[in-house]
Amino acid sequence: MGENSGRNRSVESATGAPKRRWRVREAHKDDVDALHLLETRGHSSPWPREAFEEELVDEHTKIWVIESGARLAAMMVFWRTPAQVEVLDIVVDPDFQRQGMATVLLEMLIAVAPTGGIRRIALEVRVSNDRAQKLYRKLGFVRAGRRPDYYEDNGEDAFVMVRTITDEEINLPYGG
Ligand SMILES: CC(C)(COP(=O)(O)OP(=O)(O)OC[C@H]1O[C@@H](n2cnc3c(N)ncnc32)[C@H](O)[C@@H]1OP(=O)(O)O)[C@@H](O)C(=O)NCCC(=O)NCCS
């Protein structure tokens, strides 16, 4: 996905406030501070800044972001293995949560994942993270396992959740 392949989305607030525009694009090196800020605002145990510096130059990793005006409102980090796409991180700034941004990022991934024959998207989620699990279930992810003591900060277990790309989705016009 290139610099100019961002997609705009308009949202009308329930109060009838002016429409806001979102733009989805791929992250680049200049985003490292904004990515780290977003990570620290969204996660209780955030990745360090260096992790973003490394991911931004890793040829296997992609970071998609959503901009709202001048602000970086959401991001998703993922990478492709021969067998599957793995979502490593997804976070929406608290000011922008519950507006469908995570849904947009994941739906885009589900749409493009079949390119190259990938039929499986996988991720780990804290067993205590109910809202994220709800989001994933809503998008068709199911639990596929549990990793004990997965998180270093508190020794919490992770659920592995998997979304299989169906034949019908492959046959959609944007499918692979
Ligand atoms: C989890 C997270 C990414 C969701 O982002 P979001 O853009 O607010 O999610 P969406 O608006 O697309 O919500 C889609 C669905 O997810 C579920 N959901 C999202 N936030 C929720 C909340 N606070 N409580 C309950 N369900 C929630 C709901 O089913 C929601 O659908 P609905 O609004 O129609 O009820 C966001 O809360 C976040 O950044 N959390 C902190 C970081 C994190 O936990 N990341 C996941 C790591 S695995």
The ligand as an SDF file (V2000), in Angstrom:
LIG
                    3D

 48 50  0  0  0  0  0  0  0  0999 V2000
   -9.7340   -2.1710   21.4160 C   0  0  0  0  0  0  0  0  0  0  0  0
   -9.6720   -0.8930   20.5790 C   0  0  0  0  0  0  0  0  0  0  0  0
   -8.5260   -1.0360   19.5570 C   0  0  0  0  0  0  0  0  0  0  0  0
  -11.0130   -0.6940   19.8600 C   0  0  0  0  0  0  0  0  0  0  0  0
  -10.9030    0.4190   18.9920 O   0  0  0  0  0  0  0  0  0  0  0  0
  -12.1980    1.2540   18.5560 P   0  0  0  0  0  0  0  0  0  0  0  0
  -11.8420    2.0190   17.3290 O   0  0  0  0  0  0  0  0  0  0  0  0
  -12.6900    2.0290   19.7060 O   0  0  0  0  0  0  0  0  0  0  0  0
  -13.2130    0.0840   18.1980 O   0  0  0  0  0  0  0  0  0  0  0  0
  -14.5090    0.2070   17.2460 P   0  0  0  0  0  0  0  0  0  0  0  0
  -15.1200    1.5490   17.4050 O   0  0  0  0  0  0  0  0  0  0  0  0
  -14.1380   -0.2140   15.8700 O   0  0  0  0  0  0  0  0  0  0  0  0
  -15.4730   -0.8610   17.9530 O   0  0  0  0  0  0  0  0  0  0  0  0
  -15.8990   -2.0300   17.3080 C   0  0  0  0  0  0  0  0  0  0  0  0
  -16.5350   -2.9490   18.3350 C   0  0  0  0  0  0  0  0  0  0  0  0
  -15.5680   -3.3410   19.3180 O   0  0  0  0  0  0  0  0  0  0  0  0
  -16.2230   -3.4650   20.5900 C   0  0  0  0  0  0  0  0  0  0  0  0
  -15.7310   -2.4290   21.5030 N   0  0  0  0  0  0  0  0  0  0  0  0
  -14.8590   -1.4510   21.2060 C   0  0  0  0  0  0  0  0  0  0  0  0
  -14.6270   -0.6900   22.3020 N   0  0  0  0  0  0  0  0  0  0  0  0
  -15.3710   -1.2080   23.2990 C   0  0  0  0  0  0  0  0  0  0  0  0
  -15.5770   -0.8590   24.6550 C   0  0  0  0  0  0  0  0  0  0  0  0
  -14.9470    0.1840   25.2340 N   0  0  0  0  0  0  0  0  0  0  0  0
  -16.4160   -1.6210   25.3990 N   0  0  0  0  0  0  0  0  0  0  0  0
  -17.0590   -2.6780   24.8470 C   0  0  0  0  0  0  0  0  0  0  0  0
  -16.9150   -3.0510   23.5460 N   0  0  0  0  0  0  0  0  0  0  0  0
  -16.0740   -2.3130   22.7870 C   0  0  0  0  0  0  0  0  0  0  0  0
  -17.7140   -3.2610   20.3220 C   0  0  0  0  0  0  0  0  0  0  0  0
  -18.2560   -4.5180   19.9480 O   0  0  0  0  0  0  0  0  0  0  0  0
  -17.6490   -2.3320   19.1250 C   0  0  0  0  0  0  0  0  0  0  0  0
  -18.8240   -2.3380   18.3660 O   0  0  0  0  0  0  0  0  0  0  0  0
  -20.0280   -1.3210   18.7600 P   0  0  0  0  0  0  0  0  0  0  0  0
  -19.4260    0.0450   18.9380 O   0  0  0  0  0  0  0  0  0  0  0  0
  -20.9590   -1.4260   17.5810 O   0  0  0  0  0  0  0  0  0  0  0  0
  -20.6010   -1.8740   20.0320 O   0  0  0  0  0  0  0  0  0  0  0  0
   -9.4330    0.3720   21.4720 C   0  0  0  0  0  0  0  0  0  0  0  0
  -10.3310    0.3340   22.5580 O   0  0  0  0  0  0  0  0  0  0  0  0
   -8.0240    0.4880   22.0160 C   0  0  0  0  0  0  0  0  0  0  0  0
   -7.1500    1.0920   21.3840 O   0  0  0  0  0  0  0  0  0  0  0  0
   -7.7830   -0.0890   23.2180 N   0  0  0  0  0  0  0  0  0  0  0  0
   -6.4570   -0.0100   23.8490 C   0  0  0  0  0  0  0  0  0  0  0  0
   -5.4280   -0.8330   23.1050 C   0  0  0  0  0  0  0  0  0  0  0  0
   -5.8680   -2.2890   22.9740 C   0  0  0  0  0  0  0  0  0  0  0  0
   -6.3660   -2.9130   23.9060 O   0  0  0  0  0  0  0  0  0  0  0  0
   -5.5900   -2.8560   21.7760 N   0  0  0  0  0  0  0  0  0  0  0  0
   -5.8710   -4.2480   21.4850 C   0  0  0  0  0  0  0  0  0  0  0  0
   -4.6530   -5.0490   21.8020 C   0  0  0  0  0  0  0  0  0  0  0  0
   -4.8890   -6.7780   21.4070 S   0  0  0  0  0  0  0  0  0  0  0  0
  1  2  1  0
  2  3  1  0
  2  4  1  0
  2 36  1  0
  4  5  1  0
  5  6  1  0
  6  7  2  0
  6  8  1  0
  6  9  1  0
  9 10  1  0
 10 11  2  0
 10 12  1  0
 10 13  1  0
 13 14  1  0
 14 15  1  0
 15 16  1  0
 15 30  1  0
 16 17  1  0
 17 18  1  0
 17 28  1  0
 18 19  1  0
 18 27  1  0
 19 20  2  0
 20 21  1  0
 21 22  1  0
 21 27  2  0
 22 23  1  0
 22 24  2  0
 24 25  1  0
 25 26  2  0
 26 27  1  0
 28 29  1  0
 28 30  1  0
 30 31  1  0
 31 32  1  0
 32 33  2  0
 32 34  1  0
 32 35  1  0
 36 37  1  0
 36 38  1  0
 38 39  2  0
 38 40  1  0
 40 41  1  0
 41 42  1  0
 42 43  1  0
 43 44  2  0
 43 45  1  0
 45 46  1  0
 46 47  1  0
 47 48  1  0
M  END
$$$$
